[in-house]
Amino acid sequence: MGHDFSLTYETNKCDSCNRSDVSTIEDNMYVSYNHCWAFYDYVDSDVGFIWIYDRPVTEIIPKMELLKAKLVFNHGSVPTHEKKDDGTIAWSDKLIPTINYGKNETARDDGWATTVFNAYRCADEILQACYKAVKFGHLNARFDGD
């Protein structure tokens, strides 16, 4: 379970009828609820991850950069992971520490665990999509989703 979301921008907006053309920059993005804890901890304690919805990327970029910095500062290092030859993450069956607020727990390293690495990766993917929008001049591009 998680959030499906995309990054879009409007063009040809009509002030009279409020109609516009919507183009997609990034589609079919997904974040597991397990990775959203950092958004509640470091972005917005009331709405968490959905804070990114309907805000321009220029407002999201500083928050995602700060989120990544806080994860590193509060948890000791930049989260990293081994990669396969094709550049994808090499998930494994090893047990890794999870973020469970005082509980000393571990979970399988399968990409679904509530870990600093997965939260950092999520924030970075959002940030890369924002940078892509800015690169192409779509400063008002916005995320939306469920």
C-alpha positions in Angstrom: 0.0 0.0 0.0 1.2 3.5 -0.7 0.8 6.6 -2.8 0.7 6.6 -6.7 1.5 10.0 -7.9 2.8 12.0 -10.9 4.3 15.3 -11.8 2.5 17.5 -14.3 2.3 21.0 -15.6 -0.4 23.1 -17.2 -0.1 25.0 -20.5 -2.6 27.0 -22.6 -4.6 28.0 -19.5 -7.8 29.9 -20.3 -8.6 32.5 -17.6 -12.3 32.6 -18.7 -13.1 28.9 -18.5 -10.2 27.7 -16.4 -9.4 25.0 -18.9 -5.8 24.0 -19.6 -3.8 21.4 -21.3 -1.9 19.1 -18.8 1.4 17.5 -19.7 3.2 14.9 -17.7 6.8 15.1 -16.7 6.9 12.0 -14.5 4.1 9.4 -14.4 3.6 6.2 -12.4 5.6 7.2 -9.4 5.0 5.3 -6.2 6.0 5.5 -2.6 5.2 2.8 0.0 3.5 4.0 3.2 6.5 2.4 4.9 8.8 5.1 3.5 6.5 8.0 4.4 7.6 8.2 8.1 10.3 10.7 7.2 7.8 13.1 5.7 5.8 13.1 9.0 9.0 13.5 11.0 10.8 16.2 8.9 8.3 17.8 6.4 4.8 18.1 7.9 3.7 16.2 11.0 0.0 16.6 10.1 -0.1 15.5 6.4 3.2 13.8 5.9 3.9 12.7 2.3 0.9 14.4 0.7 2.4 17.7 1.6 4.1 17.6 -1.9 0.7 17.5 -3.7 -0.4 20.7 -5.5 2.7 22.7 -4.7 5.1 24.1 -7.3 8.4 22.2 -7.6 10.2 25.4 -6.6 8.6 25.0 -3.1 9.2 21.3 -2.9 12.9 21.3 -3.8 14.2 23.1 -0.6 12.0 20.8 1.6 13.3 17.6 -0.1 16.9 18.8 0.1 16.4 19.6 3.8 14.7 16.2 4.3 17.7 14.4 2.9 20.1 16.5 5.0 18.1 15.8 8.2 18.1 12.0 7.4 21.9 12.1 7.0 22.5 14.3 10.1 20.1 12.5 12.4 21.1 9.0 11.3 24.8 9.3 10.8 25.6 9.0 7.1 24.3 9.2 3.5 22.3 6.0 3.0 23.8 3.8 0.3 23.1 0.4 -1.2 24.9 -2.0 -3.4 24.0 -1.9 -7.0 23.7 -4.6 -9.7 25.6 -4.3 -13.0 22.6 -2.7 -14.6 22.4 0.1 -12.0 19.4 -1.2 -10.1 19.5 -1.8 -6.4 20.7 -5.2 -5.2 18.1 -6.1 -2.6 19.0 -9.0 -0.4 17.6 -11.3 2.4 19.9 -9.8 5.0 18.3 -8.2 8.0 18.7 -4.5 8.4 17.7 -2.0 11.2 14.4 -0.3 10.8 13.0 3.0 12.1 10.5 1.9 14.7 10.9 4.7 17.3 12.8 3.1 20.1 12.2 -0.5 19.2 15.2 -2.5 18.2 13.8 -4.2 15.1 15.1 -5.5 11.8 13.5 -6.4 8.5 14.5 -8.1 5.3 16.3 -5.8 2.9 13.7 -6.0 0.2 12.9 -2.4 -0.5 9.8 -2.3 1.6 11.3 -1.9 5.0 10.8 1.2 7.1 14.5 2.3 6.8 16.5 5.5 6.4 17.7 4.2 3.0 14.2 3.8 1.6 13.0 7.2 2.9 16.1 8.9 1.5 15.7 7.2 -1.8 12.0 8.3 -2.0 13.0 11.9 -1.2 15.7 11.8 -3.8 13.4 10.4 -6.5 11.0 13.3 -5.9 13.9 15.7 -5.9 15.2 14.4 -9.3 11.7 14.7 -10.8 11.6 18.4 -9.5 15.0 19.1 -11.0 13.8 17.7 -14.4 10.8 20.0 -14.3 13.1 23.0 -13.6 15.5 22.0 -16.3 12.7 22.3 -18.9 11.4 25.5 -17.4 8.3 24.1 -15.8 8.7 25.9 -12.4 5.0 25.5 -11.6 4.9 21.8 -12.2 3.0 20.0 -9.4 2.6 16.5 -8.0 -0.8 15.0 -7.6 -1.9 11.5 -6.7 -3.9 9.4 -4.3 
